[in-house]
Amino acid sequence: MEIIIGSVAIVADALHAMSDVLTSIGVYVAGEIASKLADKEHPYGHGRIAVLAELFIPMALLLVSIFKCMK
């Protein structure tokens, strides 16, 4: 891909921006789910989904980094 564009920095910045968008969407969705009130299946609420969102962000960045290093 660097051959077409001519700059590794531009490709790296594009991948970083893409990961920012994906993680932002993930955090938004997790926030919406976490704000739900307790129900019969989840008597303590849905707040723990925030922990999964916190794991999603570094995993997405790690996958982007691995993908970039393998190219």
N, C-alpha and C positions, 0 to 999 in steps of 0.2 A: 504494500500500500504506500510505502514511503516513496517508491519510484514514481508513482502517478502524481502524488502531491508535491514531492520534493523536500519535505520537511518532517522529520521525526517529531519535532516539538508540536507541530500542528495536530498530528495524529494523536499524540499523547494527550494534548489538551482536549481534543474531541472525545476521546474515551473517558477522560475525567469528567467532562460535562455530562456525558451520557450516564455515567454512574451516579452523578449528583441528581439527575432527574429521576432515575429509577429508585434511588434510596429515598428521595423526597416523597415520591408516590407511596412507597412502602410505609414510611412513617405516618403519612396522612391517613392511609387506610387503617393502620394499627391504632391510631388515635381515635378514629371513628368507632372502631370495634371496642376499644378500651373504655370509651365513654358510656357504653351501654350499661343499664342498671342490672342488678342481680336478677336472675330468673331461676326457674326450677332446676335446670341442668347446671347452672353456675351460681350457687348460693352466695358466693363471696364476690361476685361481679366478674368482669372481663378484664380487669387491670393487668393481669399477667401477660397479655398479648404485647404489652409494651416491651417486655423483656425480649420477646422474639424479634421485635422490630430493632432493638438495640443490637441483636446478633446479626440481623440482616445487613446492616450498613457495613460493618467490617468484612463480612463474607463477600459482599458485592465488590468492594474495593480490592479485596484479595484476588478474586477471580479476574477482574480487569487487569491487575498487575501480572498475574500468571499468564494470561492470554497475550499481553503485550511482550513479556519476556520470551515467550516461545516463538514469536515471529522473527 
